[in-house]
Amino acid sequence: MTVLKKKELEESPLADLHAIASELGLEGFRSKRKNDLIAAILDVSGSPSTTTDEEHDPDEVPADEALETPTVEREEEPEEEESSEETSEDTSEDTSEGTSEGTSEDEAEESDEAAPEREEELATGVLDILANGSGFVRVDPAGQSRDDVYVSPAQIRRCELRAGDLVGGPLRPPRRNERHPSLIRVATVNGTDAEPPEERPWFSDLTAVFPSARIDGPASLRKLPFGRGSRVAVAGPPGAGASRLLHELAGALASAGDIDVQVVLAGVRPEEVGQWRAGDLDVVGGSFERSADAQTQAAELAVERAKRTVERGGHAAVVVDSLAALPGSAQRRVFGAARATEEGGTLTVIAATGDSDDALRWATTRIVLEPGGKPGPRSGTLREDALK
């Protein structure tokens, strides 16, 4: 017998609460708000309450056995995302996992009968995991959109998904009162079958070492080498040419052929967004008119995606224009993610840092531009002798 606890019920998706209420024979449960539904469940089942094992979704992992899933650390969720969470928790059937997990068997049969010939629509994008354990497949690299696809906590736990994973699978359209479509099942993760889950280390457990594999930069930096896994700060006053140099560096990274390159835009002019997106690089984020929360989320999700590449032994790079537009705590997380690892993978972060002394101190390569765009005497690379 399993004891129902109020805290665990509060952390459960609405679809799970509906399943419990249905088993208890609670009438009118679909019209109740989440807090009222929890109170009704506890009242009907007694306090403390018990249920049988059959009352739980067989695919659901008990709360005390669930795998811990890392989330992208944020100061607070963006306003748009808060509304998505509110909708997913407080609206009937809004965050169900599809007919296989989030609805009752009767509802699944009714749905199948209603559209037996419907061809499955597929979604692919980067997974963003929220603080409550649910997530969204971000289908637009620029940021949040109404086309984002909801992913339930049960699917995230079962497939051992992490923020930044490239996730694909069939989806169902939003039902009444839902804002987003929902993922029916996770079919692929980072290009491979979702089940069984891929065995991989945690990024935080990899051993950081100084870069040793040199990257050939533009001609202006031939005397200032840096390597894969470097933390490169491009500093200088406005008009010194930092953005132009970032374009050249991003091109040099892409030409390496085996580096997954992303460009993160934060606080730039709208015209510069157009210039970046005119190329072939993967560009996320946007101009200064976007909120600080939205810019932070785009930057941190890009870094999480890069970490997943490194965990699989690959090489990734994130070019940030500009790091100075992010809050201080986000700057540390984004810039501090860069490293070469003893296990083989590398994450290079190249960022315009303005006149930030902290960023120059954190960097393994400092490019301090003088008027005219040339690196000045304060430029340099730590452990340059290790580069090959």
N, C-alpha and C positions, 0 to 999 in steps of 0.2 A: 504494500500500500504506500502511496506517495502523499505526503502532507502538502496541502496547498498553502503557500505562504504569500502574504500580501505583496511583499517586495518582489518576488518572482513573477507574480501576476502583472505587476506594474511594468516590469521590464519585457513582458511578452508582447508580440505583435497582436493586433486586434483580431486577425484571422485565427490565431491560437485560442484566444479568449472565446471567440464564437464557437469553436469546436468543443471547448470544455462546457460552455453553457448549453449547447445542444445535447451533449451526453447527460447532463444533469436534468434535462427536461425543462429548462428555464424558458418561460414564454416571453415573447416580445423582446428577446435579447438584441436583435439586430437594430432596434430603434434606440437603444441606450447608448449614451456616451461612455467612454472608456472607464472613467472613475466610477460611474453608477453601475456599470456592468461588473466591475471587480467586486463592488460591495454586494451586489446581488448574488454573485457566485459564492462568496464567503458566507453569506446569510443562508443560502439554500443548502450548502454542504456542511454547515456547522463551523464552529471555530474552536480548536483548529479543524480544518477541513481535510478530508481524504478523498481521493479518487482512485480508480483502478488504472492499471497500466494501459488498458484499452482505450482510455479517454484521451490519450495523447497521440499525436500524429506519429506513426511508426518511423517516419524519417526524421523526426525532430530529435535533437540532442538535448538531454536534461541540462538545466542551467548550471548545475554544479559540476557537470562533466564537459561542458562546452569548451572547445579550444579557444584560447585567448587570441583574438585577432587584433593586430595593431591598427591604429587609426592615424590619419594625418593630423598632427597636433595643430590646433588653431587657437587663436585668442578667443574667438567666438564664431558661430556659424553665420554665414551671410544671410541677410534678411530673406532673400528669395528661398534659400535652403530651409530656413526655419519654417516657412509656410509649407514647404514640401513635407517636412517631418510632421507638422501639425495635421496636414491632410492625411498623411499615411497612418496616423495613429487614431484620429478622431472621426474619420469618415468610414462608413460601413463599406467593407470589402476593399478599401482603397489600397492596401499594401499586401494583398494576397499574393501568393507565389504561383498562381496559375492553378489549373484544375488538379494538378498532381499533389499539391501541398497546401494551398491556401484556402480551398473550398471544401465543402462536404461532398460525399460521394453523389448525393442526389443532385447537387448543383453542377457537379462535373458532368453527370449524364445529361442533364438538361442543356448544358452548354454545348456538348457534343452533338446532341440532336438538333440544336438550333442552327449549327453551321458545320455539317458533316464534311463538306467539300472544301472548306476554307483552306487555302494554301498558307503554310506557316510563313510569317514574315520574320526575317532574321535581323538581329542587331549586333553590332560590334563596336566596342569602345573601351576606354580606360575606366577601370572601376574606382570609384570614390567611396570610401567607407565612412559613415557618420558615427558620431559618438554613441548612438543607441544600438549599434551593431548591424543596422541595415545599410544599404548602399544604393548607388546609382551608377549605371553605365553611362558615362559622358560621351555622347556620340559626336559632339561638336568640340574640336580641339580648342576653340576660343573660350569655352567656359560653359556654364549652365545653360540649358535650354529646355523647352517643354517637350522635346523629343527624347530627353534622357529617360532611361529605362530603370524602373525600380527593381532591386534585387533583395530578397528577404534575408534575414539573419540566418535562417536554417540552411539556405543554399550556400551562403558565405562560409558557414562552419563546415558543412559537409565536404565542400570542395577545397577547403583550407585556403580560401582566397585572401589576397592581401591588397591593400590600396596600391594602385598603379598597375595591377595586372591587366593585360589586354584580354577582355572577356567577350565571348560570342555565344549566341544561342537564339532559339525562337522566342518570340514575344507575343503577347496578346494585347489588343488595344485597351485603352482605359475604359472601365465600366462607368456606370452612372456615378457622378460626383467625384470621380477620380481625375487627378491632374496629369498623371503619367502612365504610360504603358508599363506592363510588368513582364519580367523575364519568366518564361514558363519553366525552363531548365537551363543550366549552364552546360553548354556543349563543348566549348573549347576554352583553354586558358593559355595565353601566350603561344598560340599556334598549335597546341597539342591537346589530346583528349582530356577532358576535365576530370574524369574518373577512370582509374584511381588517381588521387592527387599526386602531383609531381613532388618528389623528395628534393628539398633544397634547403640550404642554410639560411639563417637570418643575417641580414646585412650587418647588423650591429655586432655579430659574432665574428665577422671577418677581420683578419689582422691587417691593420693599416701600416703601410711602409712608404718611404719616400719614392717618388716616381723614378723609373729607370729607363723607360722606353720613350725616346725623344719623339716629339711631334714637330714636323717641319712647318713653321709659321710663314707669314708673308715676308717679303724681302726686307721690310723695315725692321723686322725683329730677328734677323739672322744672328745678330750678336747677343741676343737675349733668349736663349733656348728655354723650352719648358717641355714637360713630359706628360704622358697619359696618367691621369690621376692628380694632376696639378690643381691648385687653387689659385687662379690667376686674377689679380685685381688690376683693372684698367682705371687709373685715377687721373684726375686733372680737372681744371676749371671748365665751365661751359664754353663751348666753341673750340676746345683743344683737339677735337677729332676722335673722341672715344667711340662714338657710334660708328663712324667709318671704319675704325680699326676692328670693332666687333664683327662687322660684316666680313672683313678679310679673314679674321680668325675662324668664324663659323664656316667659311668656304674651305679653309685649310683642314678643319676637322672632317668635313664631309668628304673631302677628296681622299682621305685615308681609306675609305671603303668599308672598314669593319667597325666603325664607330656610329652608334645610334645617336644622332644629334637632334636636340630640341632647342628652340629659341623661346625664351620667356620674355614677354613685353610687360613692363610695369611702369606707369608714369610717363610714357613717351607721347609725342604728338601724334594726332590721328594720321597725319601725312606719313610719318615714319612707320606706322602700322602697315600702310599700303606698300611701302618700299620693302619691308621684310617679307610680306606675303607674296610679293611678285616673284620670289625665288622658289626653289624646290624644297626648302627646308620645312620641317614640322614646326609651326608657330602657334603658341598658345598665349592667352592673356590679351591685353589690349592697351588702350591709351589712358591718359590721366583722368579722363571723365568717368572711368569705372571706379567703384568703391574700393577702399583699401582692403576690405575683406575679400572681395572678388579677386583682386590682384594677388593677394596672399594665397588664396586657395589654388589659383592657377599655377603659381610658382611651386608650391609644396607638392601638388599632385604630379607635376612634371618631374620633380626630384624623386618622388616615390616610384614613378615609372622607371626612371633610370636605375634606382636601387634594385628593382626586380631583374634588370638586365645583368647587373653586376653579380647578383646571387647565382645566376646561371653561368658565370664565368665569362660573360661578354664585356664589351667596352661601351660606355655611354658618355655623353657630354651634354651639358646644359649651359647655354649662353644666355645671360641675363642682362637685359637693357631696360631698367637699371636697378641694381640692388638697392641703391639709396632710396628708392620709392617705397620699399617694403618696411614694415615696422621692425624695430631693432631685434626682437626675438625671432622673427621670421628670417631676417638676414643671417643670423647665426645658424639657424637650421639649414637654410639653403646653401650657404657658402661652406658650412662645416661638413656637408655631406661628401664633398670631393675627397677622394683618396685612391691610391693604388693599394691593392690588397695582395697579401702574400699568397692567397689562394688563386690569383690570376686575373680576376675582373678589375676594371678601373672605372672610376667616375670622375670626369674632369668638369670643373665649373669655372667658367670665364665670365666675369661680371664687371660692368661699369660701376664704380663705387663712389664717384664724386671725390670729395676731399676727406672721406672717412679714414681717420687714423686707425680705427679698430680693424677695418677691412685690410688695410695694409699690413697690420700686425699679424692677422690670421693667414695671409696669403703665403703660398710657397713661391710664387712668382709675382713680382711687383712691376707694373708698367706705369710709370709716372710720366705723363705727357706734359711737355712744355708747350708754350704758344708756338703754333706751326705744326704740331702733331708728332714731334719726334720724342722718343723716350729720353728722359733726363737722367742726371747722375744718381737719383734716388732709386732708379730701377735696378732689378737684380733677381736672381733665382737662388733659392736655398739648395744646397747639395748639388750644384750644377755639375760637379765632377762625376756624379753617379749616372748622368744621362748618357745613353749610348745611341 
